[in-house]
């Protein structure tokens, strides 16, 4: 069954080992920030640094694994139709909205949405690291500068993950202007539990 995350909001779902999570772009041009946390211990959380170390790439797509801060595989990307993802940037918060969009209304962003969704599971706001930003289009220039460009996804693009341990996963429909080409749209997802 397809579930929908409303624009600029977030959810947390339990994903047992072996389950599949498919994150879908229903309209195109929208990012989803994702955090994975061990269901057994919320201090074990997804890590971009460990993932880059072990996967030896910053371009993560089908076949890549996402690792925890304790060097254990949390998720495997089993299928991917999206042209890109980002694992460098942190979820936007009140502070990053003030920094990057001083003339726009402040929003708690994906950081606040993830913090609220994961708080009942023992994840404190200060524990939230860089998220795996599904569908996000971040480029690195020759001078090393980062640029956040509109997603190049189209309606129906998806990324499918398999849980390699019992997890709680936080998902958002991203709230940042540049990440989504200035618009805010929903994100869909499907969970398939192991038989």
FENTA-V464590 format. One record per residue. N is the residue number from 1. SS is DSSP state (h for helix, s for strand, l for the rest). OMEGA is omega in whole degrees, -180 to 180 (NA if undefined). Layout:
N SS OMEGA
N SS OMEGA
This chain:
1 l 178
2 l 174
3 s -175
4 s 172
5 s -179
6 l 178
7 l 175
8 l 178
9 l -179
10 s 179
11 s 170
12 s -179
13 s 175
14 s -176
15 s -179
16 l 179
17 l 180
18 l 179
19 l 176
20 s 175
21 s 178
22 s 178
23 s -169
24 s 173
25 l -176
26 l -176
27 l -176
28 l 175
29 l -178
30 l 180
31 l 173
32 s 174
33 s -179
34 s 170
35 s 174
36 s -178
37 s 176
38 s 178
39 l -178
40 l -175
41 l -176
42 l 176
43 l 174
44 l -170
45 s -179
46 s -176
47 l 176
48 h -179
49 h 178
50 h -180
51 h 178
52 h 179
53 h -171
54 h 180
55 h 177
56 l 177
57 l 172
58 l 179
59 l -173
60 l -179
61 l -175
62 l -179
63 l 180
64 l 177
65 s 177
66 s -169
67 s 178
68 s 176
69 l 177
70 l 175
71 l 174
72 l 180
73 s 179
74 s -175
75 s 170
76 s 174
77 s -174
78 s 177
79 s -173
80 s 176
81 l -177
82 l -179
83 l -177
84 l 172
85 s 178
86 s 174
87 l 180
88 l -168
89 l -180
90 s 176
91 l 178
92 l 179
93 l 173
94 h -176
95 h -179
96 h 174
97 h 179
98 h -177
99 h -173
100 h -177
101 l -175
102 l -178
103 l -178
104 l 178
105 l 180
106 l 180
107 l 180
108 l 173
109 h -179
110 h 178
111 h 180
112 h 179
113 h 178
114 h 180
115 h 180
116 h -177
117 h -174
118 h -178
119 h -180
120 l -179
121 l 177
122 l 178
123 l 178
124 l -176
125 h -178
126 h 179
127 h -172
128 l -179
129 l 170
130 s 178
131 l 168
132 s -172
133 s -175
134 s 177
135 l -176
136 l -175
137 s 179
138 s 179
139 s 177
140 s -179
141 l 179
142 l 179
143 l 179
144 l -179
145 l 178
146 s 174
147 s 176
148 s -177
149 s 178
150 l 177
151 l 178
152 l -179
153 l 176
154 l 180
155 l 180
156 l 175
157 l -177
158 s 171
159 s -178
160 s -179
161 s 171
162 s 178
163 s 179
164 l 172
165 l 176
166 l -172
167 s 158
168 s -177
169 s 172
170 s 180
171 s 177
172 s 160
173 l -166
174 l -173
175 l -174
176 l -175
177 l -174
178 h -177
179 h -173
180 h 179
181 l 177
182 l 178
183 l 180
184 l -174
185 l 178
186 l 171
187 s 176
188 s 173
189 s 178
190 s 173
191 s 176
192 s -176
193 l 179
194 l -179
195 l NA
